[in-house]
Amino acid sequence: MNIQQALEQADYELCNASPSATLDAQVLLTHVLHCNTAHLLAWPEKELNKKQTSNFLSLVKQRQSGKPVAYLTGFREFWSLNFLVNDSTLIPRPETETLIEFVLNKFTDKKSFKLIDMGTGTGAIAISIGKEKPDWIITASDVSTDALELAKKNAKHHHTNNIAFTQSNWFENINTTDFDIIISNPPYIAENDPHLKQGDVRFEPQSALTSGKTGMDDIHHLCQHAKDYLASGGWLIVEHGYNQNQLVANCFAENDFTQIKQSQDLSGHTRMTAGKK
Ligand SMILES: C[S@@+](CC[C@H](N)C(=O)[O-])C[C@H]1O[C@@H](n2cnc3c(N)ncnc32)[C@H](O)[C@@H]1O
């Protein structure tokens, strides 16, 4: 089997299982061949050896059963950085980059900010900001020790030296009370949301996804307690679902946050709310 035949066969096998069959096939084949997409396009007639063929077909089969491409390759790109991923936490999503953009635009000239990323998962938020702001003092926390191990590996891989990692159920083990920014992409999907039975989320841990009957339990908790851990004038910034913007804005207002701001992702959905103490 050559590269072109492998891609055609995978495309055919994945077309009913994935909305991005052609791209998935290319990503899986570049992973098996340790090459980039340009190589696949330049050498369509190049033969795969036996091991490469069986590895590729095995990955296609797993993708056909719904397993996310990122869990098959072990990587996902976020903020132009490659993050190790595994099933201990969420695969980083492009909409979360909205939070990074907000922070970097709003606090461009702040030299030595103190920031905590709560529910850090792979460390995507903490590490992306840590790379952009090497002088900031950053804490990354998660309730899951497996997720924290993964985040530490990612921090090492990206040579970020300004991040401390703490296992904590939200604020339980947090002793610092003068953060300039508390940022979080918490679980925010309602427990009975039908989307949980579709696509990649079927393979991601519920603990990273769901938050009570309305999906708002963790956001409520963060809004209620964040002020005790923020410096005067500090900011709480959270990601949320596209249909939760009013609920989240109300929650910020009820907890006396001011200057409430919301931002949209690339699809035009409001996915981030920020407020000042
Ligand atoms: C939606 S994922 C976000 C992961 C990562 N920050 C990102 O943006 O890709 C939510 C994360 O919150 C963590 N989490 C869930 N409940 C928590 C709790 N009670 N305290 C701290 N972290 C929690 C999960 O383990 C998971 O890593």
The ligand as a Tripos MOL2 file, in Angstrom:
@<TRIPOS>MOLECULE
LIG
   27    29     1     0     0
SMALL
NO_CHARGES

@<TRIPOS>ATOM
      1 C1        -12.6310   21.6440   30.9750 C.3       1 LIG1
      2 S1        -11.1630   20.9370   31.6730 S.3       1 LIG1
      3 C2         -9.9790   22.2070   31.2730 C.3       1 LIG1
      4 C3         -8.5780   21.7270   31.1130 C.3       1 LIG1
      5 C4         -7.5930   22.8070   30.6270 C.3       1 LIG1
      6 N1         -7.5610   23.9330   31.5330 N.3       1 LIG1
      7 C5         -7.9720   23.2950   29.2460 C.2       1 LIG1
      8 O1         -8.4370   24.4300   29.1120 O.co2     1 LIG1
      9 O2         -7.8050   22.5420   28.2790 O.co2     1 LIG1
     10 C6        -11.4900   21.1550   33.3750 C.3       1 LIG1
     11 C7        -10.3760   20.7480   34.3300 C.3       1 LIG1
     12 O3        -10.8400   21.0420   35.6540 O.3       1 LIG1
     13 C8        -10.4220   20.0230   36.5210 C.3       1 LIG1
     14 N2        -11.3500   19.9860   37.6760 N.ar      1 LIG1
     15 C9        -12.5760   19.4370   37.7600 C.ar      1 LIG1
     16 N3        -13.0950   19.5950   38.9920 N.ar      1 LIG1
     17 C10       -12.1630   20.2760   39.7090 C.ar      1 LIG1
     18 C11       -12.0970   20.7180   41.0510 C.ar      1 LIG1
     19 N4        -13.0930   20.4790   41.9100 N.pl3     1 LIG1
     20 N5        -11.0040   21.3890   41.4540 N.ar      1 LIG1
     21 C12        -9.9730   21.6260   40.5840 C.ar      1 LIG1
     22 N6         -9.9660   21.2080   39.3030 N.ar      1 LIG1
     23 C13       -11.0500   20.5430   38.8630 C.ar      1 LIG1
     24 C14       -10.4850   18.7440   35.6950 C.3       1 LIG1
     25 O4         -9.6650   17.7330   36.2460 O.3       1 LIG1
     26 C15       -10.0100   19.2730   34.3260 C.3       1 LIG1
     27 O5         -8.6210   19.1100   34.1790 O.3       1 LIG1
@<TRIPOS>BOND
     1     1     2 1
     2     2     3 1
     3     2    10 1
     4     3     4 1
     5     4     5 1
     6     5     6 1
     7     5     7 1
     8     7     8 2
     9     7     9 1
    10    10    11 1
    11    11    12 1
    12    11    26 1
    13    12    13 1
    14    13    14 1
    15    13    24 1
    16    14    15 ar
    17    14    23 ar
    18    15    16 ar
    19    16    17 ar
    20    17    18 ar
    21    17    23 ar
    22    18    19 1
    23    18    20 ar
    24    20    21 ar
    25    21    22 ar
    26    22    23 ar
    27    24    25 1
    28    24    26 1
    29    26    27 1
@<TRIPOS>SUBSTRUCTURE
     1 LIG1         1 GROUP 0 **** ****
